[in-house]
Structures are given as C-alpha cells and as structure tokens.
Amino acid sequence: MITTHTLGQVYNPASLSKADALVHTDLLTLHTGSVSEQVAFNHHLFGFDQACSGSTKCTEWFGSSQYFEAITPKQDIALKLNTDALVEQIKQADKAGYTCKASVLGPISLLWSLNLSDDAERMSYLDKVMPLYTQLLTEMGEHKLPWIQFDEPMLTQELSREWQHAYRTSYFRLQRAPVKVMVASTYGALNRNLQIACQLPVQAIHIDACTAPEQILRVVDWLPRHKILSLGVLSADDLAKTDLNKWLEKLTPFANRLKERLWLAPNMSLQHLPVESPKDGANTEQNAFVLQKVRELITLAQGLKQGEFKQPVRLPRTNAPVDIQKPAQTQVA
C-alpha cells in the first residue's frame, strides 16, 4: 500500500465538511496558508508574538520568493505554548471524517525565523523552545493525532557545524514522542544535509522530488529500513497537469524497494493553487487545480500499486465534484 498525503490543507477548516464528497487523501495536513501566515501562526503557537519587542524585519523565506515578518523577541522572555487554534483545526478535520497530521515549523527553522543579530543569538533560544515542542507532542498525543509534520526548509541550506549539531540534539530530545514525526524539507535539495536528514530519530522524512529528482536514489540508499520516505512528486506551484506516466516509470523501482514505506505528496503546500476552476468560463483543459492535483496523486499511487495504469490516463479537467472522488471510488478515465 502506498500512502497519499498533502503538505498543506486543501480546504479552510471552516469548509472541511464539504471536502468529504470531493476528495479524500489518506492523510490531510492541517496547514495555515501562505508563508507569512504560517510563520505568524508558529510565532503565536510558541508564544513569540507575546514576547515581541515590536521590531520586525521583512525577510525572504528560503527559496520560495515569499516574505514574512521576522519578529525580534525580548530578552529574558518566558515562552508559553498556545495550541487552541491548532486543536480547533484538528477537531474540525475529525468531524469531517479526515485522518490528519498537523504542520508545524521544526525547532531549527523556527529559530531561523526570528529577527536576531547572529546565529549564536538564535541558538540561545533552543533550550527555551525545546520543552514547548515536547509539550506540543504530548498534547497532540492526548488528542490522538497520529502524525505531526515538522517543516524544516533550513535543511536545504548550507549548515554550519553548530547548526548540524543543533539538528541532531534537538530531535534526539523528541524521539520518545507519543506522536509519529515527519520532517519535511522543501524548496530545494538536501545536498550536504542528506545524511543528517536521513539519520534524524523520526519516523518519516519528506523531500522535494520535483525540484531535485536526482536526490531520490541517494536518500533511498541512506534511509534506514524502518523509516518512511515521502516524495513530493506533484508541483504545488504549477498549474500544469502532471505527467503521470513519467512518474510511474521513475518511481516503480523505488516502490518495489520501499513498498509501504513509500508515501506520495505534492512537493510543498498547495496554497498557491486555486481550489476550483475559475467562474469566467476560461478553458481549464490543460490546467490542474488543487482537487485535480490530489486526484492525480491518488491515480499515481494506484498505478504504482498495480504496477501499471490499467487504462490510458486521461484525467478530466473540469474540476466538477463528480470528477474527484474518494480513493475507493476513483477510477482512471
């Protein structure tokens, strides 16, 4: 069995109840939208917004061409975890019948998002945030959340020896969590951090296979046999439909090797794409919106499970609700 999941929520929590009739992946990821919204959500989650000195800096988010407000925390701050908004999303997803995982910034990328003078000052906050991550995992376990996704785009950057050590020590402190942990890297290749990412004491890692397909084989070779590999095979920032036959050929050897340890996902959050087709009657025959991206994902997983596509892949491009169904109901057109 190959698991399909999203790396960003397909619907706003308020409309999750409508999603069940349209598309249903194995795991829906609770996400907060744009990069600026995601960072602001995480600053609130870990109490940095309440400890802000008022000084902010507009900063580019790694290789995404998106910007966020990096806040400057006060000195000698007392951080406090606030999970109210996250728990509400989990409840709404559960009510809509989804199995979900939460998407939260990992501790290293969270520290990078602070507006501080140098890396040493950022790293001084590590001992303050790690107890909050332990508390977060405990609370998520109490709400019976099966997975939590820690986004670590910093893994695609050149890391100093100090940051490499910080990755190993911080995730070592979280290895006895009651919730399974996925570490997700986006916006590029792991490069020299590939070995570090594969050896983190977590249950799964996600890599961007669209931007850097050449890293798949190296990751598979380095990945311990008990870990899950999530491959971002659908471009989440491109409206073009996916060449599923190309991916079927490329992924078949890895599917045979990893079997149920292979998960399929978009390469990053689906936040940039429209959920449904425009209302102005524009021709959408060559486009793939969020719902169609998810159906492409399901179709590819079925093709890998069967070893081939039983029929030629001609996915409808109308985005009508009848075109996109639950995995058990979906048939290749």
C-alpha positions in Angstrom: 0.0 0.0 0.0 1.3 3.5 -0.9 0.0 6.3 1.3 -1.0 9.7 -0.2 -1.0 12.9 1.8 -1.0 16.6 1.4 1.6 19.0 2.6 -0.9 21.8 3.1 -4.6 21.8 3.8 -6.9 21.6 0.7 -9.7 23.5 2.4 -10.0 26.1 5.1 -11.1 24.5 8.3 -14.5 26.2 8.1 -15.3 24.3 4.9 -13.7 20.9 5.7 -17.2 19.4 5.9 -17.6 19.9 2.2 -14.4 18.1 1.3 -15.5 14.6 2.0 -17.8 14.5 -1.0 -15.0 15.7 -3.3 -11.6 14.2 -2.5 -10.2 12.3 0.4 -6.5 11.5 0.7 -5.1 9.1 3.3 -3.8 12.0 5.4 -4.9 15.6 5.2 -2.3 18.1 6.5 -3.5 20.9 8.7 -1.7 24.0 7.4 -2.1 27.7 7.8 -1.9 29.1 4.2 0.8 31.4 3.0 4.3 31.5 4.3 3.6 34.8 6.2 0.5 33.2 7.8 2.4 30.0 8.6 5.2 31.9 10.3 2.8 34.1 12.2 0.8 31.0 13.3 4.0 29.4 14.7 5.2 32.5 16.4 1.8 32.6 18.2 1.9 28.8 18.8 5.2 29.1 20.7 4.5 32.4 22.4 6.9 34.6 20.4 4.2 37.0 19.4 3.6 37.9 23.0 7.3 38.3 23.6 7.9 40.5 20.6 9.8 43.7 21.3 7.9 45.4 18.4 10.7 45.3 16.0 10.2 43.3 12.8 12.0 42.7 9.6 10.6 41.6 6.2 12.6 38.5 5.2 12.5 36.1 2.3 11.5 32.6 3.1 14.4 30.5 1.8 14.0 29.8 -1.9 10.3 30.5 -2.1 10.2 34.1 -3.3 7.8 34.7 -0.4 8.3 37.0 2.5 7.3 37.1 6.2 7.7 39.3 9.2 10.6 38.2 11.3 10.0 39.4 14.9 12.6 40.4 17.5 11.8 38.7 20.8 12.5 40.5 24.1 15.4 39.4 26.2 14.7 37.0 29.1 11.3 36.0 27.7 9.1 33.4 29.2 7.6 31.4 26.3 4.2 29.7 26.6 2.6 27.2 24.2 -0.8 28.1 22.9 -2.5 25.2 21.0 -6.1 26.5 20.9 -6.2 27.3 17.2 -4.4 24.0 16.3 -6.7 21.9 18.4 -9.8 23.6 16.8 -8.5 22.6 13.3 -7.9 19.0 14.5 -11.5 18.9 15.8 -13.0 20.2 12.6 -10.9 17.8 10.5 -12.0 14.9 12.7 -15.7 16.0 12.4 -15.3 16.0 8.6 -14.0 12.4 8.7 -10.4 13.1 7.9 -7.3 11.4 9.3 -4.9 14.3 9.6 -1.5 15.5 10.6 -0.5 18.9 11.8 2.1 21.0 10.0 4.3 23.0 12.4 7.7 24.6 11.9 10.5 22.5 13.2 12.6 23.9 16.0 15.7 24.9 13.9 13.7 26.6 11.2 11.6 28.3 13.9 14.7 29.9 15.4 15.8 31.0 11.9 12.6 32.9 11.5 13.5 35.2 14.4 15.0 38.7 13.7 18.2 38.3 15.7 21.7 39.6 15.0 23.5 36.3 14.5 23.2 32.5 14.7 24.7 32.3 18.2 21.8 34.5 19.5 19.3 32.4 17.7 20.7 29.2 19.1 20.5 30.6 22.6 16.7 30.2 22.4 16.9 26.5 21.6 16.7 25.4 25.3 13.7 27.7 25.7 11.7 26.2 22.8 12.5 22.5 23.1 10.4 22.0 26.2 7.5 23.5 24.3 8.0 21.1 21.5 7.9 18.2 24.0 4.7 19.7 25.4 3.2 20.1 22.0 3.8 16.4 21.1 2.3 15.3 24.4 -0.9 17.4 23.8 -1.2 16.1 20.2 -0.9 12.6 21.6 -3.8 13.4 24.0 -5.9 14.4 21.0 -5.0 11.1 19.3 -3.2 12.8 16.4 -1.3 10.1 14.6 1.3 12.3 12.9 2.8 15.7 13.2 4.9 17.2 10.4 7.8 19.5 11.3 8.7 21.7 8.4 12.5 22.2 8.2 13.3 24.1 5.0 16.6 25.1 6.6 17.7 21.5 5.7 18.1 22.8 2.1 20.6 25.4 3.2 24.3 25.3 3.9 24.6 24.5 7.6 27.5 25.3 9.9 28.8 22.6 12.2 26.8 24.3 15.1 23.5 24.1 13.2 24.2 20.4 12.3 24.8 19.6 15.9 21.6 21.5 16.8 19.6 19.3 14.5 20.9 16.1 16.0 20.5 17.2 19.6 17.0 18.8 19.3 15.4 15.9 17.5 17.1 13.4 19.9 15.2 15.1 22.7 11.9 14.5 20.8 12.4 10.8 19.9 10.2 9.4 22.6 7.1 11.4 21.5 3.6 9.8 21.6 3.0 11.1 18.1 4.8 9.9 14.9 7.0 12.7 13.4 7.7 13.5 9.8 10.4 16.1 9.0 9.7 17.8 5.7 12.2 19.7 3.6 11.0 21.9 0.8 12.3 24.5 -1.7 15.3 22.5 -2.9 17.7 19.6 -2.4 19.2 18.4 0.9 22.6 18.3 -0.6 25.2 18.0 2.2 22.5 17.7 4.8 21.1 14.5 3.2 22.8 12.2 5.7 21.7 14.3 8.7 18.1 14.3 7.5 18.1 10.5 7.0 19.6 9.9 10.4 17.2 12.1 12.4 15.4 10.0 15.0 11.9 10.4 13.4 9.5 8.0 11.6 9.5 9.7 8.2 11.1 12.4 6.1 9.7 14.3 3.1 11.8 15.6 0.2 11.1 17.7 -2.8 11.4 15.3 -5.7 10.1 17.9 -8.3 12.8 20.5 -7.8 15.6 17.9 -7.1 14.7 14.5 -8.5 18.3 13.5 -8.5 18.3 13.2 -4.7 15.8 10.4 -4.6 18.2 7.5 -5.1 20.7 8.9 -2.6 18.0 9.3 0.0 16.7 5.8 -0.6 20.2 4.4 -0.2 20.8 6.4 3.1 17.4 5.9 4.6 17.2 3.3 7.5 15.0 0.4 6.7 12.3 1.3 9.3 11.7 4.8 8.1 9.1 6.1 5.7 10.1 8.2 2.7 7.6 10.8 1.4 8.3 12.0 -2.1 6.9 15.4 -3.3 6.1 14.3 -6.9 3.4 16.9 -7.8 4.4 20.5 -8.4 2.3 22.6 -6.0 3.2 25.9 -7.5 2.5 25.0 -11.2 -1.0 24.8 -12.8 0.3 22.3 -15.5 -1.1 18.8 -15.2 1.4 16.2 -14.1 3.0 13.6 -16.5 1.9 10.6 -14.5 3.4 8.1 -17.0 6.8 9.7 -16.5 6.5 9.5 -12.7 5.2 5.9 -12.9 8.3 4.8 -14.8 10.6 6.8 -12.5 9.1 5.6 -9.2 8.4 2.0 -9.9 11.9 0.8 -8.8 11.6 2.8 -5.6 8.0 1.5 -5.0 9.2 -2.1 -5.4 12.1 -1.4 -2.9 10.3 0.6 -0.3 6.8 -0.9 -0.6 4.5 0.5 2.1 7.3 2.8 3.3 6.8 5.0 0.2 4.4 7.9 0.6 3.3 10.3 -2.2 2.6 14.0 -1.8 2.9 17.4 -3.5 6.4 18.8 -3.2 5.1 21.6 -1.0 1.9 23.2 0.3 -0.9 23.5 -2.2 -1.6 27.1 -1.0 -0.6 28.7 -4.3 -3.2 27.0 -6.5 -6.9 27.7 -6.8 -9.1 25.0 -5.3 -11.6 25.1 -8.1 -11.7 26.3 -11.7 -12.4 30.0 -12.4 -16.0 31.1 -12.8 -15.4 33.1 -16.0 -15.6 30.1 -18.3 -11.8 30.0 -19.1 -10.5 26.9 -20.7 -9.1 24.7 -18.0 -8.3 21.6 -20.1 -4.6 21.9 -19.6 -4.7 23.0 -16.0 -4.7 21.1 -12.7 -6.1 22.8 -9.7 -5.9 21.6 -6.1 -8.6 19.0 -6.4 -7.2 17.6 -9.6 -3.7 17.5 -8.1 -5.0 15.3 -5.3 -6.7 13.1 -7.8 -3.5 12.8 -9.8 -1.8 11.8 -6.6 -4.3 9.0 -5.9 -4.2 7.8 -9.5 -0.3 7.6 -9.4 -0.5 5.7 -6.1 -2.9 3.2 -7.7 -0.7 2.8 -10.7 2.3 2.0 -8.6 0.3 -0.5 -6.5 -0.9 -2.3 -9.6 2.4 -2.0 -11.5 0.8 -0.1 -14.4 -2.1 2.1 -15.3 -4.9 -0.3 -16.3 -6.3 2.3 -18.8 -4.7 5.3 -20.5 -4.6 8.2 -18.1 -6.9 10.9 -19.2 -8.0 12.8 -16.1 -10.9 15.2 -16.7 -10.0 18.9 -16.3 -13.4 20.3 -15.4 -12.9 20.3 -11.7 -16.5 19.3 -11.2 -17.2 17.5 -7.9 -18.0 14.3 -9.8 -14.5 14.2 -11.3 -12.8 13.9 -8.0 -13.9 11.2 -5.6 -12.7 9.2 -2.6 -9.8 6.8 -3.4 -12.2 3.8 -3.2 -14.5 5.3 -5.7 -11.9 6.8 -8.1 -11.5 5.2 -11.5 -9.0 6.2 -14.1 -10.9 7.8 -17.0 
